[in-house]
Amino acid sequence: MAKRKKDESRERALLCINAALEKKAKDLKILKVSEISAFADYFIICSGTSDRQVRAVAGAIQENLKSQGILPLGVEGEATGSWVLMDYDDVIIHIFLESVRGFYDLERLWSEAPQMAVPDETVSLKALSEGM
């Protein structure tokens, strides 16, 4: 992956992460899937305690990226709020209702990808850890 594209993917991931943190997303994890996936560089997985919070996290991400001129390729699941999937090309965001997340267990399905956990008390993230 070219350095510029890599930097753009990382910056886009940080925009998504910080928007999710603004709405107090829980158990946020970043998976670097660029080495094992042809369709994305990062998965961001987080949870909300209610369908309302799941939708609020999704809305915050959309607003934050739209203000930067970045629109999603697609968004699914907003109506129910149990699992919202957002496709920002090289960054895919999965926002789950806590009870639904364990059922799909995406972290296990993509366990070979480097992962970074963000503590729930984190207010914002300035950079991804080394290797991400």
N, C-alpha and C positions, 0 to 999 in steps of 0.2 A: 504494500500500500504506500503510495507516495506520501511524503511527510506533510504536505499541505492538506491533503484529504484527511490524514490521520488527525491533524490538529483541528480541522473543522469538525470531525466526528466527536472528538473529545470536548470541544467547546459546546457543541449541541447537547451532548450528554450532560454537561455541567448545568446548562440552562434548564434542562428538564428536571434534574435532581434538585436544584435550588427552588424551582417552582413547587415541586412536590413537598419539600421541607417547609415551605411557607404555610402550607395547609396541614402540617403536622402528620405527613405520611409515616406509617409505622414500618419497621423491619425492612428498610430500604437496602436493596442489594444491587450492585452493578456487576454484570457479567460481560467480560470482553470475549465476544464470540467471533471476532474477525479472523482468527486462525482456523476456525472449524465451521464457519458458515459463509456461504457465498452471497447471502442477502442482507447481512447487517454486520456492524462493527460492535455494537453494544446492545445488551438487553438491560433495561432498568425494571426491577420488580419491586413493588411496594404494596402495602396494605392500608385499608381504611377500616375503622371500627363500625361504620354504618354505610349504607348505600349512598347516603347524602354526602359523607366525607369522600367516598370513592369518586363521585361526580365532581365534587369541589376540587379535588386534586387534579383530575383530568382537565377541568376548566382552567385552573391556574396554569397548567403546562401549556394549553393552547393559547391563552392570553399572553403569556410570557414570550413564547416563540413567535407569535404573530407580531408582537411589538418589535421584533428583530427582523421581520419580513420573512419568517419561516412558517410555511403552512404544512399541515400533515398530508400525506398521501392518502390516508384513510384513518377513520376512527370508528370502532365498533363497540357496542355494549353499553353506551351511555344511558340508554333508556332504562335498563334494569339496575345498573350500578353494582352488579355482583362481580363483573370482570370487564374492565375497559381496556381495550387494546388500541394503542396509538402507534401509527407507522409514520416515522419521520425519516424514511429512507434508510440511513445508516444507523439510526437509533430507534429501537422498538421499546415501547413502554407498556408494561403490564401492571394495571392497578386492580388489586383484588380486594374483595370483602374478605376479612380475616378467615372466616369459616370456609370459604371457597378455595383459598390459596393452597391449603394443605392437600386438598383433593388432587389438584393438578401437579403440584410439586415440581415446578419448572426448574428449580435449582438442582434437583437430582437429575432430571432429564438432560440438563446441560452441565453436569458436574465436571466435565473435562475442561471447561472454560475457566480461566482465572476469574476469581470473584473478589469483590470488595464489599464489606458490610459497612453501613453508615449507622452509627449509634442513634437511637431515637431522640436523644437530647440535642443532637446536632441542629443548629439553626441555619447554617449555610456551609457550603463546601467550596473552598477556593481552588482545589486541584484534586485530580485523581491520584491515587497512590502509585508508587513506582511499579512498572510492569502493566499498568492499566492504560 
